[in-house]
């Protein structure tokens, strides 16, 4: 089974490229962005708009409500089902997104422990991080699973909590449960990039655009629907800052600057997940020639000129 993955940092143009490729090559898109799985969270997650979703069929968008549990194990199962369905209908599946865990769980055939969320334990660990700081919680993970601790950013409290949760629930280190098996797919990976100053400028423009398009109202509506500030999706970039603004804790200008800073940091983390020196990834500059170059890569990969597809 063949799969095309499009990866790279946020705001690099992955969605636009994927839609163009899917239109030209008769494909469908499987989302690999961990925030776009949530309903009602559209502007702040840069989710494809109605026109983009009408142009090409998208899968794994709007899968759960913000207060519903969603894990890597659930994502992997649903993504594999979607990819198999697309390929079974004779179309090209495109896995598109910047969430490294989601992408590599599919491409590298990870075995993900299906451990159900332990709400009480999560709250206790989150409270510990809030009281003692993220480094204190990370040190606890170092004690219980140093291998996992070495791969998780201490500032990513959500991932640290999950690693501790799985370790304590199973009695087995989180790192030993996440194994790689032979992938289900023969995969072409296309990475989209641009010079770092240009990327940061693009990110800043996107944040400004989100605010102009109504991000404040989107967050206000989420609160009115009963989605609390401390829900994991509501602590994501944009939603946390605007929640703080609506609570009167910071002004809108400060919220905007924090959003831009956090998104710059996200882009750097994404480059760590998708290394520029990773020989598996065909990196393209995000410019006017990207679509043409990507189409040529995919056509060669699918063997269209040899009648293999």
Wavefront OBJ file of the C-alpha trace (Angstrom):
o trace
v 0.000 0.000 0.000
v 1.347 3.436 -0.930
v 1.131 6.601 1.131
v 2.339 10.164 0.597
v 3.137 12.201 3.717
v 3.510 15.985 3.731
v 5.266 17.317 6.826
v 7.024 20.402 8.099
v 6.605 23.356 10.443
v 3.392 25.240 11.022
v 2.541 27.970 8.491
v 4.878 26.535 5.825
v 1.984 25.863 3.436
v 1.344 22.129 3.921
v -2.433 22.402 3.531
v -2.268 24.333 0.263
v 0.317 21.948 -1.189
v -1.637 18.867 -0.109
v -4.876 20.131 -1.639
v -3.189 20.868 -4.954
v -1.532 17.446 -5.013
v -4.740 15.652 -4.078
v -6.674 17.465 -6.799
v -4.092 16.666 -9.487
v -3.449 13.079 -8.394
v -6.956 12.001 -7.314
v -6.215 11.802 -3.625
v -7.760 12.375 -0.221
v -6.199 13.937 2.859
v -5.782 12.392 6.312
v -5.181 15.013 8.994
v -2.058 14.634 11.166
v -2.505 17.744 13.312
v -3.317 16.935 16.933
v -5.430 20.073 17.433
v -7.555 19.838 14.309
v -9.265 16.682 15.569
v -11.380 18.852 17.921
v -14.762 20.225 16.948
v -15.536 23.943 17.348
v -11.815 24.822 17.250
v -11.354 26.097 13.721
v -9.651 29.469 13.569
v -7.040 28.874 16.259
v -5.991 25.524 14.787
v -5.735 26.841 11.209
v -8.154 24.123 10.160
v -8.905 23.898 6.405
v -11.853 26.147 5.588
v -15.100 25.151 3.895
v -13.792 25.800 0.375
v -10.644 23.754 0.968
v -12.633 20.881 2.434
v -15.037 21.016 -0.505
v -12.143 20.825 -2.971
v -10.690 17.617 -1.487
v -12.125 15.090 0.945
v -10.465 15.382 4.374
v -10.422 12.729 7.110
v -9.895 13.033 10.888
v -11.027 16.622 11.209
v -13.680 17.352 13.875
v -13.463 13.874 15.389
v -14.172 14.670 19.063
v -15.421 17.488 21.290
v -12.809 19.402 23.312
v -13.805 17.659 26.548
v -13.593 14.134 25.104
v -10.563 11.904 25.585
v -8.385 11.489 22.513
v -5.039 9.727 22.472
v -2.256 8.759 20.108
v -3.561 5.190 20.149
v -7.033 6.350 19.055
v -5.540 8.571 16.374
v -3.368 5.781 14.997
v -6.287 3.388 14.725
v -8.528 5.919 12.991
v -5.774 7.099 10.659
v -4.905 3.573 9.574
v -8.586 2.883 8.879
v -8.889 6.062 6.797
v -5.712 5.382 4.816
v -6.782 1.812 4.056
v -10.220 3.003 2.962
v -8.771 5.642 0.626
v -6.317 3.210 -0.958
v -9.028 0.571 -1.247
v -11.050 2.956 -3.386
v -8.121 3.429 -5.764
v -7.213 6.908 -4.564
v -3.948 8.292 -3.201
v -3.868 8.825 0.586
v -2.026 11.949 1.728
v -1.050 12.118 5.399
v -0.690 15.833 6.166
v 0.312 17.642 9.331
v 2.987 18.828 11.687
v 2.367 16.692 14.780
v 5.465 14.534 14.866
v 4.014 11.838 17.101
v 1.006 11.381 14.835
v 3.063 11.248 11.659
v 5.764 8.870 12.859
v 3.292 6.623 14.667
v 1.875 5.873 11.215
v 5.043 5.927 9.116
v 7.217 3.947 11.533
v 4.548 1.476 12.624
v 4.578 2.355 16.314
v 2.869 0.083 18.792
v 1.009 2.522 21.036
v -0.250 1.379 24.452
v -4.070 1.740 24.527
v -4.133 2.928 28.136
v -7.371 4.671 29.088
v -7.027 8.150 30.630
v -6.852 8.225 34.428
v -8.537 11.544 35.205
v -7.693 11.613 38.896
v -4.034 10.832 38.289
v -3.808 13.405 35.516
v -5.253 16.125 37.734
v -2.855 15.237 40.532
v 0.149 15.371 38.189
v -1.013 18.609 36.584
v -1.478 20.125 40.042
v 2.036 19.014 40.926
v 3.381 20.766 37.819
v 1.384 23.903 38.596
v 2.730 23.999 42.141
v 6.341 22.917 41.648
v 6.916 23.847 38.026
v 7.296 21.760 34.878
v 10.905 20.839 35.678
v 9.877 19.233 38.962
v 7.376 17.005 37.165
v 9.934 16.159 34.496
v 12.445 15.140 37.191
v 9.859 12.677 38.463
v 9.694 11.200 34.955
v 13.498 11.006 34.879
v 13.287 8.847 37.994
v 10.531 6.575 36.682
v 11.433 6.375 32.977
v 14.710 8.101 32.055
v 14.479 6.937 28.431
v 11.097 8.611 27.931
v 12.296 11.688 29.819
v 15.163 12.041 27.373
v 12.744 12.336 24.455
v 10.129 14.653 26.002
v 10.509 18.424 26.324
v 10.053 19.290 30.028
v 7.844 22.216 28.999
v 5.397 19.849 27.339
v 3.557 19.066 30.563
v 0.814 17.195 28.736
v 3.264 14.627 27.316
v 5.131 14.290 30.614
v 1.826 13.629 32.375
v 0.848 11.028 29.785
v 4.180 9.206 30.106
v 3.821 9.053 33.891
v 0.183 8.012 33.563
v 0.988 5.089 31.262
v 3.969 4.009 33.354
v 1.986 3.964 36.581
v -1.113 2.387 35.029
v 0.773 -0.503 33.442
v 3.701 -0.889 35.791
v 5.952 -0.834 32.729
v 8.034 2.158 31.557
v 6.256 4.225 28.921
v 9.306 4.047 26.643
v 9.329 0.245 26.553
v 5.699 0.072 25.479
v 6.162 2.266 22.431
v 7.843 -0.018 19.941
v 8.309 0.174 16.192
v 7.076 -2.546 13.892
v 7.322 -2.953 10.161
v 5.243 -0.102 8.665
v 2.087 -0.958 6.754
v 3.029 1.371 3.912
v 5.593 2.142 1.275
v 5.851 5.879 1.872
v 7.047 9.017 0.120
v 7.684 11.846 2.599
v 7.719 15.421 1.344
v 8.879 18.148 3.723
v 7.952 21.780 3.192
v 10.239 24.481 4.556
v 11.359 28.084 4.145
v 14.103 30.319 5.583
v 13.537 30.738 9.312
v 13.014 34.561 9.250
v 10.417 34.138 6.493
v 8.687 31.383 8.460
v 8.490 33.506 11.605
v 7.084 36.379 9.570
v 4.494 34.027 8.060
v 3.574 32.794 11.532
v 3.108 36.337 12.806
v 0.898 37.194 9.829
v -1.188 34.085 10.471
v -1.696 35.011 14.131
v -2.810 38.507 13.134
v -5.166 36.988 10.562
v -6.661 34.622 13.154
v -7.525 37.577 15.359
v -9.057 39.484 12.440
v -11.135 36.416 11.517
v -12.654 36.144 14.980
v -10.430 34.040 17.234
v -11.559 35.966 20.315
v -15.192 35.199 19.549
v -14.335 31.547 18.871
v -12.733 31.181 22.307
v -15.589 33.101 23.930
v -18.087 30.708 22.334
v -16.111 27.685 23.536
v -16.275 29.015 27.093
v -20.011 29.654 26.709
v -20.442 26.033 25.609
v -18.933 24.922 28.918
v -15.395 24.055 27.829
v -13.207 24.991 30.795
v -9.906 26.842 30.653
v -8.021 23.826 32.013
v -9.096 21.318 29.360
v -6.048 20.122 27.424
v -7.220 21.508 24.039
v -7.965 24.861 25.677
v -4.354 25.156 26.814
v -3.126 24.981 23.216
v -1.553 27.920 21.413
v -4.052 30.721 20.910
v -6.749 29.308 23.128
v -4.719 29.680 26.326
v -3.674 33.249 25.544
v -7.129 34.406 24.494
v -8.635 32.685 27.535
v -6.247 34.705 29.701
v -7.304 37.852 27.871
v -11.010 37.100 28.359
v -10.344 36.436 32.054
v -8.805 39.895 32.353
v -5.348 38.537 33.181
v -3.546 40.122 30.207
v -4.366 42.603 27.472
v -4.937 41.593 23.860
v -1.578 42.916 22.696
v 0.238 40.736 25.234
v -1.903 37.742 24.299
v -0.997 38.248 20.662
v 2.728 38.443 21.382
v 2.562 35.301 23.513
v 0.777 33.468 20.680
v 3.492 34.435 18.236
v 6.280 33.449 20.628
v 4.729 30.057 21.381
v 4.140 29.363 17.689
v 7.772 30.173 16.868
v 8.759 27.665 19.546
v 6.353 25.096 18.084
v 8.007 25.484 14.685
v 11.417 24.806 16.232
v 10.079 21.659 17.908
v 8.611 20.514 14.598
v 12.009 20.872 12.941
v 13.345 18.609 15.692
v 10.700 15.982 14.820
v 11.306 16.344 11.076
v 15.052 16.828 10.714
v 16.457 18.618 7.700
v 19.146 15.916 7.638
v 16.621 13.050 7.637
v 17.318 11.214 4.383
v 13.764 9.856 4.313
v 12.320 13.331 3.768
v 12.383 15.087 0.392
v 12.593 18.727 1.459
v 11.167 21.420 -0.821
v 11.210 25.174 -0.416
v 7.751 26.640 0.018
v 7.674 28.833 -3.081
v 5.867 29.127 -6.405
v 7.631 26.009 -7.708
v 6.756 23.745 -4.763
v 3.587 22.286 -6.291
v 5.253 21.463 -9.617
v 8.215 19.810 -7.899
v 5.975 17.878 -5.508
v 3.746 16.608 -8.319
v 6.824 15.328 -10.162
v 8.052 13.561 -7.017
v 4.707 11.887 -6.384
v 4.225 10.859 -10.009
v 7.661 9.265 -10.036
v 6.941 7.543 -6.732
v 3.606 6.167 -7.946
v 5.247 4.929 -11.114
v 2.657 6.480 -13.379
v 5.083 6.602 -16.287
v 5.634 2.871 -15.923
v 1.961 1.970 -15.672
v 2.322 0.804 -12.084
v -0.673 2.689 -10.786
l 1 2 3 4 5 6 7 8 9 10 11 12 13 14 15 16 17 18 19 20 21 22 23 24 25 26 27 28 29 30 31 32 33 34 35 36 37 38 39 40 41 42 43 44 45 46 47 48 49 50 51 52 53 54 55 56 57 58 59 60 61 62 63 64 65 66 67 68 69 70 71 72 73 74 75 76 77 78 79 80 81 82 83 84 85 86 87 88 89 90 91 92 93 94 95 96 97 98 99 100 101 102 103 104 105 106 107 108 109 110 111 112 113 114 115 116 117 118 119 120 121 122 123 124 125 126 127 128 129 130 131 132 133 134 135 136 137 138 139 140 141 142 143 144 145 146 147 148 149 150 151 152 153 154 155 156 157 158 159 160 161 162 163 164 165 166 167 168 169 170 171 172 173 174 175 176 177 178 179 180 181 182 183 184 185 186 187 188 189 190 191 192 193 194 195 196 197 198 199 200 201 202 203 204 205 206 207 208 209 210 211 212 213 214 215 216 217 218 219 220 221 222 223 224 225 226 227 228 229 230 231 232 233 234 235 236 237 238 239 240 241 242 243 244 245 246 247 248 249 250 251 252 253 254 255 256 257 258 259 260 261 262 263 264 265 266 267 268 269 270 271 272 273 274 275 276 277 278 279 280 281 282 283 284 285 286 287 288 289 290 291 292 293 294 295 296 297 298 299 300 301 302 303 304 305 306 307 308 309
